[in-house]
Amino acid sequence: MRRIAFAVLFALTATPAFAIDPQAPDSCATGPVEKVYGGSTWLVASCSDGKSLVFVAKEGSKAAPFEFDLTFTGNDYDLAGHGKGDRKYTDAAYADLQKLTGKDVLDLLQATKVAMPKN
């Protein structure tokens, strides 16, 4: 597990009245948007806490089946992954996700909110 600090993001998104446990969002179903990380396509959805993201390798991708969770912990973010996708592609995606900035995360959160679910 890798801890990623996003002090700027925390300052921009802090909501004192927010009661959801940031370690366990109720759901992560807002979106998704398609993005490429590590040379593979990922479906990115935001979570009910309004701060966390889930990255799911698109079906048919060499990284699939695999999921990364970028979970807001209250002060920063934890990045964790699990699945059985090709390690070469999941490791490359992990390296790209570690480079996300606070602005990148804010942009992804916004993009998922305006994305229409694909049926």
PyMOL CGO cylinders between C-alpha atoms (Angstrom):
from pymol import cmd
from pymol.cgo import CYLINDER

trace = [
    CYLINDER, 0.00, 0.00, 0.00, 1.32, 3.44, -0.90, 0.3, 1, 1, 1, 1, 1, 1,
    CYLINDER, 1.32, 3.44, -0.90, 0.37, 6.60, 0.93, 0.3, 1, 1, 1, 1, 1, 1,
    CYLINDER, 0.37, 6.60, 0.93, 0.00, 9.66, -1.30, 0.3, 1, 1, 1, 1, 1, 1,
    CYLINDER, 0.00, 9.66, -1.30, -0.18, 13.12, 0.23, 0.3, 1, 1, 1, 1, 1, 1,
    CYLINDER, -0.18, 13.12, 0.23, -2.50, 15.67, -1.32, 0.3, 1, 1, 1, 1, 1, 1,
    CYLINDER, -2.50, 15.67, -1.32, -2.51, 18.59, 1.11, 0.3, 1, 1, 1, 1, 1, 1,
    CYLINDER, -2.51, 18.59, 1.11, -3.79, 20.97, -1.54, 0.3, 1, 1, 1, 1, 1, 1,
    CYLINDER, -3.79, 20.97, -1.54, -6.63, 18.62, -2.43, 0.3, 1, 1, 1, 1, 1, 1,
    CYLINDER, -6.63, 18.62, -2.43, -7.55, 18.23, 1.23, 0.3, 1, 1, 1, 1, 1, 1,
    CYLINDER, -7.55, 18.23, 1.23, -7.68, 21.98, 1.68, 0.3, 1, 1, 1, 1, 1, 1,
    CYLINDER, -7.68, 21.98, 1.68, -9.87, 22.40, -1.40, 0.3, 1, 1, 1, 1, 1, 1,
    CYLINDER, -9.87, 22.40, -1.40, -12.30, 19.58, -0.63, 0.3, 1, 1, 1, 1, 1, 1,
    CYLINDER, -12.30, 19.58, -0.63, -12.56, 19.55, 3.15, 0.3, 1, 1, 1, 1, 1, 1,
    CYLINDER, -12.56, 19.55, 3.15, -16.18, 19.52, 4.30, 0.3, 1, 1, 1, 1, 1, 1,
    CYLINDER, -16.18, 19.52, 4.30, -16.54, 19.67, 8.08, 0.3, 1, 1, 1, 1, 1, 1,
    CYLINDER, -16.54, 19.67, 8.08, -20.12, 18.38, 8.03, 0.3, 1, 1, 1, 1, 1, 1,
    CYLINDER, -20.12, 18.38, 8.03, -19.14, 15.25, 6.11, 0.3, 1, 1, 1, 1, 1, 1,
    CYLINDER, -19.14, 15.25, 6.11, -20.05, 12.22, 8.24, 0.3, 1, 1, 1, 1, 1, 1,
    CYLINDER, -20.05, 12.22, 8.24, -19.03, 9.30, 6.00, 0.3, 1, 1, 1, 1, 1, 1,
    CYLINDER, -19.03, 9.30, 6.00, -16.00, 7.31, 7.13, 0.3, 1, 1, 1, 1, 1, 1,
    CYLINDER, -16.00, 7.31, 7.13, -13.36, 8.20, 4.50, 0.3, 1, 1, 1, 1, 1, 1,
    CYLINDER, -13.36, 8.20, 4.50, -11.85, 4.71, 4.82, 0.3, 1, 1, 1, 1, 1, 1,
    CYLINDER, -11.85, 4.71, 4.82, -15.08, 3.07, 3.64, 0.3, 1, 1, 1, 1, 1, 1,
    CYLINDER, -15.08, 3.07, 3.64, -17.15, 4.93, 1.06, 0.3, 1, 1, 1, 1, 1, 1,
    CYLINDER, -17.15, 4.93, 1.06, -20.65, 3.49, 0.66, 0.3, 1, 1, 1, 1, 1, 1,
    CYLINDER, -20.65, 3.49, 0.66, -20.28, 3.09, -3.10, 0.3, 1, 1, 1, 1, 1, 1,
    CYLINDER, -20.28, 3.09, -3.10, -18.08, 4.06, -6.01, 0.3, 1, 1, 1, 1, 1, 1,
    CYLINDER, -18.08, 4.06, -6.01, -20.50, 4.31, -8.89, 0.3, 1, 1, 1, 1, 1, 1,
    CYLINDER, -20.50, 4.31, -8.89, -20.29, 7.90, -10.14, 0.3, 1, 1, 1, 1, 1, 1,
    CYLINDER, -20.29, 7.90, -10.14, -19.04, 7.90, -13.71, 0.3, 1, 1, 1, 1, 1, 1,
    CYLINDER, -19.04, 7.90, -13.71, -17.12, 6.16, -15.13, 0.3, 1, 1, 1, 1, 1, 1,
    CYLINDER, -17.12, 6.16, -15.13, -14.67, 7.92, -17.39, 0.3, 1, 1, 1, 1, 1, 1,
    CYLINDER, -14.67, 7.92, -17.39, -12.05, 6.12, -19.48, 0.3, 1, 1, 1, 1, 1, 1,
    CYLINDER, -12.05, 6.12, -19.48, -8.40, 6.95, -18.88, 0.3, 1, 1, 1, 1, 1, 1,
    CYLINDER, -8.40, 6.95, -18.88, -5.13, 5.30, -19.88, 0.3, 1, 1, 1, 1, 1, 1,
    CYLINDER, -5.13, 5.30, -19.88, -2.56, 4.45, -17.21, 0.3, 1, 1, 1, 1, 1, 1,
    CYLINDER, -2.56, 4.45, -17.21, 0.46, 2.24, -17.81, 0.3, 1, 1, 1, 1, 1, 1,
    CYLINDER, 0.46, 2.24, -17.81, -0.58, 1.67, -21.40, 0.3, 1, 1, 1, 1, 1, 1,
    CYLINDER, -0.58, 1.67, -21.40, -3.95, 0.12, -20.43, 0.3, 1, 1, 1, 1, 1, 1,
    CYLINDER, -3.95, 0.12, -20.43, -7.45, 1.53, -20.40, 0.3, 1, 1, 1, 1, 1, 1,
    CYLINDER, -7.45, 1.53, -20.40, -9.11, 2.00, -17.01, 0.3, 1, 1, 1, 1, 1, 1,
    CYLINDER, -9.11, 2.00, -17.01, -12.65, 2.93, -16.03, 0.3, 1, 1, 1, 1, 1, 1,
    CYLINDER, -12.65, 2.93, -16.03, -12.49, 5.56, -13.31, 0.3, 1, 1, 1, 1, 1, 1,
    CYLINDER, -12.49, 5.56, -13.31, -15.42, 6.11, -10.94, 0.3, 1, 1, 1, 1, 1, 1,
    CYLINDER, -15.42, 6.11, -10.94, -15.72, 8.38, -7.92, 0.3, 1, 1, 1, 1, 1, 1,
    CYLINDER, -15.72, 8.38, -7.92, -17.08, 7.31, -4.58, 0.3, 1, 1, 1, 1, 1, 1,
    CYLINDER, -17.08, 7.31, -4.58, -19.87, 8.47, -2.32, 0.3, 1, 1, 1, 1, 1, 1,
    CYLINDER, -19.87, 8.47, -2.32, -17.42, 10.26, -0.01, 0.3, 1, 1, 1, 1, 1, 1,
    CYLINDER, -17.42, 10.26, -0.01, -16.78, 12.72, -2.87, 0.3, 1, 1, 1, 1, 1, 1,
    CYLINDER, -16.78, 12.72, -2.87, -13.01, 12.31, -2.53, 0.3, 1, 1, 1, 1, 1, 1,
    CYLINDER, -13.01, 12.31, -2.53, -12.05, 8.70, -3.31, 0.3, 1, 1, 1, 1, 1, 1,
    CYLINDER, -12.05, 8.70, -3.31, -11.67, 7.05, -6.72, 0.3, 1, 1, 1, 1, 1, 1,
    CYLINDER, -11.67, 7.05, -6.72, -11.75, 3.52, -8.11, 0.3, 1, 1, 1, 1, 1, 1,
    CYLINDER, -11.75, 3.52, -8.11, -9.80, 2.49, -11.22, 0.3, 1, 1, 1, 1, 1, 1,
    CYLINDER, -9.80, 2.49, -11.22, -11.03, -0.73, -12.87, 0.3, 1, 1, 1, 1, 1, 1,
    CYLINDER, -11.03, -0.73, -12.87, -9.12, -2.23, -15.78, 0.3, 1, 1, 1, 1, 1, 1,
    CYLINDER, -9.12, -2.23, -15.78, -11.39, -2.25, -18.81, 0.3, 1, 1, 1, 1, 1, 1,
    CYLINDER, -11.39, -2.25, -18.81, -12.59, -5.68, -19.82, 0.3, 1, 1, 1, 1, 1, 1,
    CYLINDER, -12.59, -5.68, -19.82, -10.34, -7.11, -22.53, 0.3, 1, 1, 1, 1, 1, 1,
    CYLINDER, -10.34, -7.11, -22.53, -7.34, -5.12, -21.30, 0.3, 1, 1, 1, 1, 1, 1,
    CYLINDER, -7.34, -5.12, -21.30, -4.17, -7.04, -20.41, 0.3, 1, 1, 1, 1, 1, 1,
    CYLINDER, -4.17, -7.04, -20.41, -4.39, -5.38, -16.98, 0.3, 1, 1, 1, 1, 1, 1,
    CYLINDER, -4.39, -5.38, -16.98, -7.82, -6.97, -16.36, 0.3, 1, 1, 1, 1, 1, 1,
    CYLINDER, -7.82, -6.97, -16.36, -9.10, -8.16, -14.05, 0.3, 1, 1, 1, 1, 1, 1,
    CYLINDER, -9.10, -8.16, -14.05, -7.62, -5.58, -11.70, 0.3, 1, 1, 1, 1, 1, 1,
    CYLINDER, -7.62, -5.58, -11.70, -8.77, -2.66, -9.55, 0.3, 1, 1, 1, 1, 1, 1,
    CYLINDER, -8.77, -2.66, -9.55, -6.98, 0.18, -7.83, 0.3, 1, 1, 1, 1, 1, 1,
    CYLINDER, -6.98, 0.18, -7.83, -8.58, 2.09, -4.97, 0.3, 1, 1, 1, 1, 1, 1,
    CYLINDER, -8.58, 2.09, -4.97, -7.43, 5.64, -4.25, 0.3, 1, 1, 1, 1, 1, 1,
    CYLINDER, -7.43, 5.64, -4.25, -9.00, 6.15, -0.84, 0.3, 1, 1, 1, 1, 1, 1,
    CYLINDER, -9.00, 6.15, -0.84, -9.09, 9.46, 0.98, 0.3, 1, 1, 1, 1, 1, 1,
    CYLINDER, -9.09, 9.46, 0.98, -7.98, 8.86, 4.58, 0.3, 1, 1, 1, 1, 1, 1,
    CYLINDER, -7.98, 8.86, 4.58, -8.78, 12.26, 6.07, 0.3, 1, 1, 1, 1, 1, 1,
    CYLINDER, -8.78, 12.26, 6.07, -5.30, 13.73, 5.58, 0.3, 1, 1, 1, 1, 1, 1,
    CYLINDER, -5.30, 13.73, 5.58, -4.01, 12.10, 2.42, 0.3, 1, 1, 1, 1, 1, 1,
    CYLINDER, -4.01, 12.10, 2.42, -4.66, 9.14, 0.13, 0.3, 1, 1, 1, 1, 1, 1,
    CYLINDER, -4.66, 9.14, 0.13, -3.90, 5.42, 0.15, 0.3, 1, 1, 1, 1, 1, 1,
    CYLINDER, -3.90, 5.42, 0.15, -3.41, 3.67, -3.18, 0.3, 1, 1, 1, 1, 1, 1,
    CYLINDER, -3.41, 3.67, -3.18, -4.06, -0.07, -3.13, 0.3, 1, 1, 1, 1, 1, 1,
    CYLINDER, -4.06, -0.07, -3.13, -4.63, -2.59, -5.88, 0.3, 1, 1, 1, 1, 1, 1,
    CYLINDER, -4.63, -2.59, -5.88, -5.91, -6.13, -6.23, 0.3, 1, 1, 1, 1, 1, 1,
    CYLINDER, -5.91, -6.13, -6.23, -6.74, -8.57, -8.99, 0.3, 1, 1, 1, 1, 1, 1,
    CYLINDER, -6.74, -8.57, -8.99, -5.20, -11.04, -11.41, 0.3, 1, 1, 1, 1, 1, 1,
    CYLINDER, -5.20, -11.04, -11.41, -4.29, -8.86, -14.39, 0.3, 1, 1, 1, 1, 1, 1,
    CYLINDER, -4.29, -8.86, -14.39, -0.92, -9.05, -16.12, 0.3, 1, 1, 1, 1, 1, 1,
    CYLINDER, -0.92, -9.05, -16.12, 1.58, -7.70, -13.61, 0.3, 1, 1, 1, 1, 1, 1,
    CYLINDER, 1.58, -7.70, -13.61, 3.55, -5.86, -16.29, 0.3, 1, 1, 1, 1, 1, 1,
    CYLINDER, 3.55, -5.86, -16.29, 0.51, -3.70, -17.04, 0.3, 1, 1, 1, 1, 1, 1,
    CYLINDER, 0.51, -3.70, -17.04, -0.76, -3.32, -13.48, 0.3, 1, 1, 1, 1, 1, 1,
    CYLINDER, -0.76, -3.32, -13.48, 2.71, -2.30, -12.26, 0.3, 1, 1, 1, 1, 1, 1,
    CYLINDER, 2.71, -2.30, -12.26, 2.94, 0.28, -15.05, 0.3, 1, 1, 1, 1, 1, 1,
    CYLINDER, 2.94, 0.28, -15.05, -0.48, 1.65, -14.14, 0.3, 1, 1, 1, 1, 1, 1,
    CYLINDER, -0.48, 1.65, -14.14, 0.49, 1.75, -10.45, 0.3, 1, 1, 1, 1, 1, 1,
    CYLINDER, 0.49, 1.75, -10.45, 3.56, 3.81, -11.35, 0.3, 1, 1, 1, 1, 1, 1,
    CYLINDER, 3.56, 3.81, -11.35, 1.39, 6.26, -13.30, 0.3, 1, 1, 1, 1, 1, 1,
    CYLINDER, 1.39, 6.26, -13.30, -1.21, 6.51, -10.53, 0.3, 1, 1, 1, 1, 1, 1,
    CYLINDER, -1.21, 6.51, -10.53, 1.50, 7.30, -7.97, 0.3, 1, 1, 1, 1, 1, 1,
    CYLINDER, 1.50, 7.30, -7.97, 2.26, 10.43, -10.01, 0.3, 1, 1, 1, 1, 1, 1,
    CYLINDER, 2.26, 10.43, -10.01, -1.27, 11.86, -9.74, 0.3, 1, 1, 1, 1, 1, 1,
    CYLINDER, -1.27, 11.86, -9.74, -1.31, 15.35, -8.30, 0.3, 1, 1, 1, 1, 1, 1,
    CYLINDER, -1.31, 15.35, -8.30, -4.03, 16.93, -6.21, 0.3, 1, 1, 1, 1, 1, 1,
    CYLINDER, -4.03, 16.93, -6.21, -5.23, 18.77, -9.32, 0.3, 1, 1, 1, 1, 1, 1,
    CYLINDER, -5.23, 18.77, -9.32, -5.32, 15.48, -11.27, 0.3, 1, 1, 1, 1, 1, 1,
    CYLINDER, -5.32, 15.48, -11.27, -7.53, 13.93, -8.59, 0.3, 1, 1, 1, 1, 1, 1,
    CYLINDER, -7.53, 13.93, -8.59, -9.84, 16.96, -8.52, 0.3, 1, 1, 1, 1, 1, 1,
    CYLINDER, -9.84, 16.96, -8.52, -10.11, 16.82, -12.32, 0.3, 1, 1, 1, 1, 1, 1,
    CYLINDER, -10.11, 16.82, -12.32, -10.98, 13.10, -12.22, 0.3, 1, 1, 1, 1, 1, 1,
    CYLINDER, -10.98, 13.10, -12.22, -13.58, 13.66, -9.51, 0.3, 1, 1, 1, 1, 1, 1,
    CYLINDER, -13.58, 13.66, -9.51, -15.20, 16.40, -11.62, 0.3, 1, 1, 1, 1, 1, 1,
    CYLINDER, -15.20, 16.40, -11.62, -15.05, 14.32, -14.81, 0.3, 1, 1, 1, 1, 1, 1,
    CYLINDER, -15.05, 14.32, -14.81, -16.84, 11.39, -13.15, 0.3, 1, 1, 1, 1, 1, 1,
    CYLINDER, -16.84, 11.39, -13.15, -19.64, 13.69, -11.99, 0.3, 1, 1, 1, 1, 1, 1,
    CYLINDER, -19.64, 13.69, -11.99, -20.41, 14.86, -15.51, 0.3, 1, 1, 1, 1, 1, 1,
    CYLINDER, -20.41, 14.86, -15.51, -19.95, 11.46, -17.20, 0.3, 1, 1, 1, 1, 1, 1,
    CYLINDER, -19.95, 11.46, -17.20, -23.07, 9.64, -18.26, 0.3, 1, 1, 1, 1, 1, 1,
    CYLINDER, -23.07, 9.64, -18.26, -23.21, 5.98, -17.20, 0.3, 1, 1, 1, 1, 1, 1,
    CYLINDER, -23.21, 5.98, -17.20, -22.68, 3.62, -20.12, 0.3, 1, 1, 1, 1, 1, 1,
    CYLINDER, -22.68, 3.62, -20.12, -25.44, 0.98, -20.34, 0.3, 1, 1, 1, 1, 1, 1,
]
cmd.load_cgo(trace, "trace")
